[in-house]
Amino acid sequence: MAGAMDDWLGELIAAYDVPGAAVAYLHQGEMHESAAGVLNRRTGAQVTPDSLFQIGSVTKVWTATQLALLAEQGALTLDTPVAELLPGFRVGDPEVTGTVTVRHLLSHTSGIDGDLFLDTGRGDDCLERYVAACADLAQNHPLGATQSYCNAGFVIAGRVVEHLTGTVWDQALREQIIEPLGLTHTWTLPEDVLRFGAAVGHVDGEPSSVWGLMRSCGPAGLITARPADVVAFGRAHLEGGLLKDPRALWEPQVAIPNPHTLGTHWGIGWILDEWDGQRVVSHGGNTIGQSSMLWMLPGTGTIVCAVANGGHSAAFFHHLATELFRELDGVAVPPVLGPTEQPVEVDAARYAGVYERVGSRMTVTVRDGGLRLLMEVTGALAGLQEPAELDLLPVDDVTFVGRLQDDPQWLSAVFYELADGSPYVHMGVRATPKIA
């Protein structure tokens, strides 16, 4: 398959309207790289294996690794309260301010309402200023009560790195991970990325007018890299080379209420799952029109990183993983959860209402006995994405699936309650409380 990889990748991106993509994978100790398509549909610049793509939230595993390295050096433990590491740290809830730990941040269980995209400038104090602004963040859910994806938590974690190392997060990342692994095509600042061939994100098929997120989001999602460098990072976790015990980061910390999106559990930074009896350690990322996936199968030693700059990237990644892992390891990737063959009768009306958290509002209404979902992006990124609607079809009493217009990939939503009876919907690895 390796010899025909470029042709196959070209066919795959055409099928999913992806402008350009690159893949690197480690199999039986050998690295393989492939690329297809364009970095920018406006310029026609070709993607190469050395092209840099924004890997988005895969960055979070790098930030978790930084803190794990500092923990091995005795600078903290994962159960150290953040307030003991960051003088003056505050969030909206005084009790959470004093008790939230590094483990809570890295496992997305802090409950801090997490999609705060706040531009605090390009200066080296951007993380410090961002964390100061977190003083007003309310709780999305009680501390430790469930799992909800929290970008803000990882910016706070990055600020902990700064405080303990005495340098900015970008430089600490270089000193702790990038340079020790000899990575030459991994950067965080656009002025460095510009020295390489870099992808431009595409939204609705056209190059985005905004290239990347604000610098303050660095520890949550600003690494830009070639896939081979990301695979090398994964290899250090699989085979050693950074941490004394990298597998400790794979220990399940919390079950994901909606296990149908990326995995069944969250570890320390990593997402955990099982395919065909094989353990899967992974993470994905999305920025403005760019996406990435990193998968590792410890049982086979195979590591795959794929990146894309637009189109139906989720469906593209799933198709790629399905074919590639079957070819390489004989492993069957589970299909994406879709509708049942026979209609399922549920009391859908009890889920109607408004669900809201920082950055997102979801309005669920009853329609023809089923549910209709209106998704609206709010806050700093509202202007970059139009509201979207989709019908939700029941799979069981609490699980529904739906598809956006013209998107081949099914999305899943799980309605559930916390121990205190508070209603939530879990979608896109985020818990969103019902407010009306």
C-alpha positions as CSV (number, residue, x, y, z in Angstrom):
1,M,0.0,0.0,0.0
2,A,2.9,2.4,0.7
3,G,3.9,2.6,-2.9
4,A,0.4,3.7,-4.0
5,M,-0.2,5.9,-0.9
6,D,0.0,9.2,-2.7
7,D,-2.5,8.2,-5.4
8,W,-4.9,6.7,-2.8
9,L,-4.6,9.8,-0.6
10,G,-5.4,12.0,-3.7
11,E,-8.5,10.0,-4.4
12,L,-9.5,10.2,-0.7
13,I,-9.2,14.0,-0.5
14,A,-11.2,14.4,-3.7
15,A,-14.0,12.2,-2.3
16,Y,-14.3,14.4,0.8
17,D,-13.6,17.8,-0.7
18,V,-10.4,18.2,1.3
19,P,-8.1,20.8,-0.4
20,G,-4.9,19.1,0.9
21,A,-3.7,16.5,3.3
22,A,-0.6,14.8,4.6
23,V,0.0,11.5,6.4
24,A,2.9,10.0,8.3
25,Y,2.9,6.6,9.9
26,L,5.3,4.4,11.8
27,H,4.8,0.7,11.1
28,Q,7.1,-2.1,12.2
29,G,9.8,0.5,13.0
30,E,9.7,2.2,9.6
31,M,8.4,5.7,8.9
32,H,6.2,6.3,5.8
33,E,5.1,9.7,4.5
34,S,2.6,10.9,1.9
35,A,1.0,14.1,0.8
36,A,-1.7,15.2,-1.7
37,G,-3.5,18.3,-2.8
38,V,-2.8,22.0,-2.2
39,L,-2.0,24.1,0.8
40,N,-4.2,26.9,-0.5
41,R,-6.7,26.7,-3.3
42,R,-6.1,30.3,-4.2
43,T,-2.4,29.9,-4.8
44,G,-2.3,26.2,-5.8
45,A,0.9,25.6,-3.7
46,Q,1.3,21.8,-3.4
47,V,1.3,19.9,-0.1
48,T,4.5,18.0,0.6
49,P,5.4,15.6,3.5
50,D,7.3,18.6,5.0
51,S,4.4,21.0,4.8
52,L,3.3,22.4,8.2
53,F,-0.4,22.1,9.3
54,Q,-2.0,23.3,12.5
55,I,-2.5,20.3,14.7
56,G,-4.9,22.1,17.0
57,S,-5.8,20.3,20.2
58,V,-3.3,17.6,19.7
59,T,-1.1,20.3,21.3
60,K,-2.9,19.5,24.6
61,V,-1.0,16.2,24.8
62,W,2.3,18.1,24.4
63,T,1.2,20.4,27.3
64,A,0.3,17.5,29.4
65,T,3.7,16.0,28.7
66,Q,5.4,19.2,29.8
67,L,3.6,19.0,33.2
68,A,4.3,15.2,33.5
69,L,8.0,16.0,32.9
70,L,7.9,18.6,35.6
71,A,6.1,16.2,37.9
72,E,8.9,13.6,37.4
73,Q,11.4,16.3,38.4
74,G,9.5,16.9,41.6
75,A,8.2,20.4,40.8
76,L,4.5,19.3,41.4
77,T,2.2,16.3,41.5
78,L,-0.8,15.9,39.3
79,D,-2.9,16.3,42.5
80,T,-1.3,19.6,43.5
81,P,-4.0,22.4,43.6
82,V,-3.5,24.9,40.9
83,A,-3.7,27.7,43.4
84,E,-0.5,26.4,45.1
85,L,1.3,26.7,41.8
86,L,-0.1,30.0,40.5
87,P,-0.2,32.8,43.1
88,G,-3.4,34.8,42.6
89,F,-5.1,32.2,40.5
90,R,-8.9,32.5,40.6
91,V,-12.0,31.3,38.8
92,G,-15.6,32.2,39.4
93,D,-16.3,29.6,42.1
94,P,-14.2,30.3,45.3
95,E,-14.3,26.6,46.3
96,V,-13.1,25.4,42.9
97,T,-10.4,28.1,43.0
98,G,-8.8,26.5,46.0
99,T,-9.4,22.8,45.1
100,V,-9.0,22.3,41.3
101,T,-5.9,20.3,40.6
102,V,-3.6,19.8,37.7
103,R,-5.2,16.3,37.2
104,H,-8.6,18.0,36.8
105,L,-7.2,20.3,34.1
106,L,-5.5,17.6,32.1
107,S,-8.5,15.2,32.3
108,H,-11.1,17.8,31.4
109,T,-12.9,17.3,34.7
110,S,-12.5,20.7,36.3
111,G,-15.9,21.9,35.2
112,I,-14.5,25.3,34.4
113,D,-16.5,26.7,31.4
114,G,-13.8,26.1,28.9
115,D,-14.3,27.6,25.5
116,L,-13.0,31.1,26.4
117,F,-11.2,32.3,23.2
118,L,-9.8,35.6,24.4
119,D,-7.1,37.6,22.5
120,T,-4.8,39.0,25.2
121,G,-2.2,40.2,22.7
122,R,1.0,38.9,21.1
123,G,3.2,39.7,24.1
124,D,5.0,37.1,26.2
125,D,2.5,38.0,29.0
126,C,-0.5,36.7,27.0
127,L,-1.0,33.6,29.1
128,E,-0.7,35.5,32.3
129,R,-3.3,38.0,31.1
130,Y,-5.6,35.1,29.9
131,V,-5.4,33.4,33.3
132,A,-6.2,36.6,35.0
133,A,-9.4,36.9,32.9
134,C,-10.4,33.4,34.0
135,A,-11.4,34.9,37.4
136,D,-14.9,35.4,36.0
137,L,-15.4,31.9,34.5
138,A,-18.3,30.1,35.9
139,Q,-18.6,26.3,36.4
140,N,-20.0,24.4,33.5
141,H,-20.5,21.5,36.0
142,P,-19.4,20.8,39.5
143,L,-15.7,19.9,40.0
144,G,-15.1,16.3,39.0
145,A,-18.8,15.6,38.4
146,T,-18.4,14.7,34.7
147,Q,-16.1,15.2,31.7
148,S,-16.3,18.3,29.5
149,Y,-13.7,19.5,27.1
150,C,-11.9,22.6,28.5
151,N,-9.6,24.7,26.4
152,A,-9.3,27.2,29.2
153,G,-8.0,24.5,31.5
154,F,-5.1,23.8,29.2
155,V,-4.2,27.5,28.9
156,I,-4.1,27.6,32.7
157,A,-1.9,24.4,32.6
158,G,0.4,26.2,30.1
159,R,0.7,29.1,32.6
160,V,1.7,26.6,35.3
161,V,4.5,25.5,33.0
162,E,5.6,29.1,32.6
163,H,5.6,29.7,36.3
164,L,7.6,26.6,37.1
165,T,10.1,26.9,34.3
166,G,10.5,30.7,34.4
167,T,10.1,31.1,30.6
168,V,7.3,31.5,28.2
169,W,5.3,28.4,27.2
170,D,6.6,28.4,23.6
171,Q,10.2,28.4,24.7
172,A,9.6,25.8,27.5
173,L,8.0,23.6,24.8
174,R,11.1,23.8,22.7
175,E,13.4,23.1,25.6
176,Q,11.3,20.2,27.1
177,I,10.1,18.4,24.0
178,I,11.0,19.8,20.6
179,E,14.7,20.0,20.9
180,P,15.3,16.8,22.9
181,L,13.4,14.9,20.2
182,G,15.3,16.7,17.4
183,L,12.1,18.0,15.7
184,T,12.9,20.4,12.9
185,H,9.4,21.2,11.6
186,T,7.4,22.0,14.8
187,W,6.6,25.6,15.7
188,T,4.1,27.7,17.5
189,L,4.5,31.3,16.3
190,P,3.4,32.3,12.8
191,E,6.7,34.2,12.1
192,D,8.4,30.8,12.5
193,V,5.8,28.9,10.5
194,L,6.2,31.3,7.6
195,R,9.7,30.0,6.9
196,F,8.1,26.7,5.8
197,G,5.4,25.7,3.4
198,A,2.3,26.1,5.6
199,A,-1.3,25.1,5.0
200,V,-4.2,27.6,5.0
201,G,-7.5,26.5,6.5
202,H,-10.5,26.4,4.2
203,V,-14.1,27.1,5.4
204,D,-16.9,26.3,3.0
205,G,-14.4,25.4,0.4
206,E,-12.6,28.8,0.4
207,P,-9.4,29.9,2.2
208,S,-10.2,31.3,5.6
209,S,-9.7,35.1,6.1
210,V,-8.2,34.3,9.5
211,W,-5.1,32.0,9.5
212,G,-4.9,31.0,13.1
213,L,-6.1,31.4,16.7
214,M,-4.8,34.0,19.1
215,R,-1.5,33.4,20.9
216,S,-3.2,33.1,24.3
217,C,-4.6,29.7,23.1
218,G,-1.1,28.3,22.6
219,P,-1.0,25.5,25.2
220,A,-4.5,24.4,24.1
221,G,-3.9,24.3,20.3
222,L,-1.3,26.3,18.6
223,I,1.4,23.8,17.5
224,T,2.0,23.8,13.7
225,A,4.0,20.8,12.5
226,R,4.6,18.2,9.8
227,P,3.0,14.8,10.4
228,A,6.4,13.1,10.8
229,D,7.3,15.3,13.8
230,V,3.9,14.5,15.4
231,V,4.6,10.7,14.9
232,A,8.0,11.2,16.4
233,F,6.4,12.8,19.5
234,G,4.0,9.8,19.7
235,R,6.9,7.4,19.3
236,A,8.5,8.9,22.4
237,H,5.3,8.1,24.3
238,L,5.1,4.6,22.9
239,E,8.8,3.6,23.1
240,G,10.3,6.0,25.6
241,G,12.6,9.0,25.1
242,L,10.9,11.7,27.1
243,L,9.1,10.5,30.2
244,K,10.2,7.7,32.5
245,D,6.7,6.3,32.5
246,P,4.7,7.7,29.5
247,R,2.1,4.9,29.9
248,A,1.0,6.5,33.2
249,L,-0.7,9.1,31.0
250,W,-2.9,6.4,29.5
251,E,-4.5,5.5,32.8
252,P,-8.3,6.2,32.5
253,Q,-9.3,9.2,34.6
254,V,-12.9,9.6,33.6
255,A,-15.5,7.9,31.4
256,I,-16.7,10.1,28.5
257,P,-20.6,10.4,28.8
258,N,-20.8,10.2,25.0
259,P,-18.4,7.4,24.0
260,H,-19.4,7.6,20.3
261,T,-17.2,10.5,19.2
262,L,-13.5,10.0,19.9
263,G,-13.2,7.4,22.7
264,T,-14.6,5.9,25.8
265,H,-12.3,7.5,28.4
266,W,-10.0,10.4,29.0
267,G,-6.5,9.8,30.4
268,I,-4.0,12.5,31.3
269,G,-4.2,14.5,28.0
270,W,-4.8,11.4,25.9
271,I,-8.2,10.0,24.7
272,L,-8.5,6.3,25.2
273,D,-10.5,3.7,23.2
274,E,-10.5,0.2,22.0
275,W,-10.7,-1.1,18.4
276,D,-11.1,-4.8,17.6
277,G,-9.6,-5.7,20.9
278,Q,-6.6,-3.3,20.5
279,R,-6.0,-0.4,22.9
280,V,-6.1,3.0,21.1
281,V,-4.4,6.1,22.5
282,S,-5.2,9.2,20.4
283,H,-6.1,12.9,20.2
284,G,-7.6,15.1,17.5
285,G,-7.5,18.8,16.8
286,N,-9.5,21.5,14.9
287,T,-8.6,25.1,14.3
288,I,-10.0,27.5,11.7
289,G,-10.4,25.2,8.7
290,Q,-7.6,22.9,9.7
291,S,-7.8,19.5,11.4
292,S,-5.6,16.7,12.6
293,M,-5.6,13.2,14.2
294,L,-2.9,11.2,16.0
295,W,-3.6,7.5,16.7
296,M,-1.3,5.1,18.5
297,L,-1.9,1.3,18.9
298,P,0.4,0.2,21.7
299,G,-0.3,-3.5,20.9
300,T,1.1,-3.3,17.3
301,G,3.4,-0.3,17.7
302,T,1.7,1.5,14.8
303,I,1.4,5.3,15.0
304,V,-0.5,7.4,12.4
305,C,-0.8,11.2,12.1
306,A,-3.0,12.7,9.5
307,V,-3.7,16.4,8.8
308,A,-6.1,18.3,6.5
309,N,-7.0,21.8,5.7
310,G,-10.7,21.8,5.1
311,G,-13.6,19.8,3.6
312,H,-15.3,16.9,5.4
313,S,-12.3,16.2,7.5
314,A,-13.9,14.0,10.1
315,A,-15.3,11.6,7.5
316,F,-12.0,11.8,5.7
317,F,-10.0,10.8,8.8
318,H,-12.4,7.9,9.6
319,H,-12.1,6.5,6.1
320,L,-8.4,6.9,6.2
321,A,-8.0,5.2,9.6
322,T,-10.4,2.4,8.6
323,E,-8.4,1.5,5.4
324,L,-5.0,2.1,6.9
325,F,-5.2,0.2,10.1
326,R,-6.9,-2.7,8.3
327,E,-4.1,-2.8,5.8
328,L,-1.2,-2.4,8.3
329,D,-2.4,-4.3,11.4
330,G,-5.6,-6.2,10.4
331,V,-7.5,-4.1,12.9
332,A,-11.1,-3.2,12.2
333,V,-11.9,0.4,13.1
334,P,-15.5,0.6,14.4
335,P,-18.0,2.4,12.2
336,V,-19.4,5.8,13.2
337,L,-22.6,5.5,15.1
338,G,-25.6,6.1,12.8
339,P,-29.3,5.5,12.8
340,T,-30.8,2.2,13.8
341,E,-32.4,0.0,11.1
342,Q,-35.7,0.0,12.9
343,P,-37.2,3.2,14.3
344,V,-36.8,3.7,18.1
345,E,-39.6,5.1,20.1
346,V,-38.5,7.5,22.9
347,D,-40.0,10.4,24.8
348,A,-37.9,12.9,22.9
349,A,-39.9,15.9,24.2
350,R,-38.3,15.8,27.7
351,Y,-35.0,16.8,26.1
352,A,-36.4,20.0,24.5
353,G,-34.9,23.2,25.7
354,V,-31.9,25.5,25.6
355,Y,-28.4,24.2,26.5
356,E,-25.6,26.8,26.9
357,R,-22.0,27.2,27.9
358,V,-19.3,29.7,27.0
359,G,-18.9,29.8,23.2
360,S,-22.0,27.7,22.4
361,R,-25.8,27.7,22.5
362,M,-27.9,24.7,21.5
363,T,-31.6,24.9,21.1
364,V,-33.5,21.6,21.0
365,T,-37.1,21.6,19.8
366,V,-39.6,18.8,19.0
367,R,-40.2,18.1,15.4
368,D,-42.3,15.4,13.9
369,G,-41.9,13.3,17.0
370,G,-38.2,13.7,16.9
371,L,-35.8,16.5,17.8
372,R,-34.4,19.5,15.9
373,L,-31.1,20.9,17.0
374,L,-30.0,24.5,16.3
375,M,-26.2,25.1,17.1
376,E,-24.9,28.6,17.4
377,V,-21.3,29.6,18.1
378,T,-21.1,32.6,20.5
379,G,-18.3,34.7,21.8
380,A,-15.1,35.6,20.0
381,L,-15.5,32.9,17.2
382,A,-19.1,33.7,16.4
383,G,-18.3,35.5,13.2
384,L,-16.3,32.5,11.8
385,Q,-19.2,30.0,11.7
386,E,-22.8,30.3,10.7
387,P,-25.6,28.7,12.9
388,A,-26.3,25.1,11.8
389,E,-29.4,23.0,12.2
390,L,-29.9,19.2,12.0
391,D,-32.5,16.6,12.9
392,L,-31.7,14.2,15.7
393,L,-32.8,10.6,15.4
394,P,-33.0,8.4,18.4
395,V,-30.6,5.4,18.7
396,D,-31.7,4.5,22.2
397,D,-33.5,6.3,25.1
398,V,-30.7,8.9,25.6
399,T,-28.6,8.7,22.4
400,F,-29.4,10.6,19.2
401,V,-27.5,11.0,15.9
402,G,-27.8,13.6,13.2
403,R,-26.0,15.0,10.1
404,L,-25.3,18.5,9.0
405,Q,-26.4,19.4,5.5
406,D,-24.0,17.8,2.9
407,D,-21.8,16.3,5.6
408,P,-21.4,12.5,5.3
409,Q,-20.4,12.1,8.9
410,W,-23.0,11.4,11.6
411,L,-22.8,13.3,14.9
412,S,-23.9,11.9,18.2
413,A,-25.5,13.5,21.2
414,V,-26.2,11.9,24.6
415,F,-28.7,13.4,27.0
416,Y,-27.9,12.6,30.7
417,E,-28.1,13.8,34.3
418,L,-25.5,14.4,36.9
419,A,-25.8,12.8,40.3
420,D,-27.8,15.8,41.5
421,G,-30.3,15.5,38.7
422,S,-29.0,18.4,36.6
423,P,-29.8,17.8,32.9
424,Y,-27.0,18.0,30.3
425,V,-26.3,17.1,26.7
426,H,-22.9,15.7,25.8
427,M,-21.9,16.4,22.2
428,G,-18.5,17.2,20.6
429,V,-16.8,15.9,23.8
430,R,-18.4,18.7,25.8
431,A,-21.1,18.7,28.5
432,T,-23.6,21.5,28.1
433,P,-26.1,22.2,30.8
434,K,-29.8,22.8,30.2
435,I,-30.6,26.4,31.2
436,A,-34.2,26.7,30.0
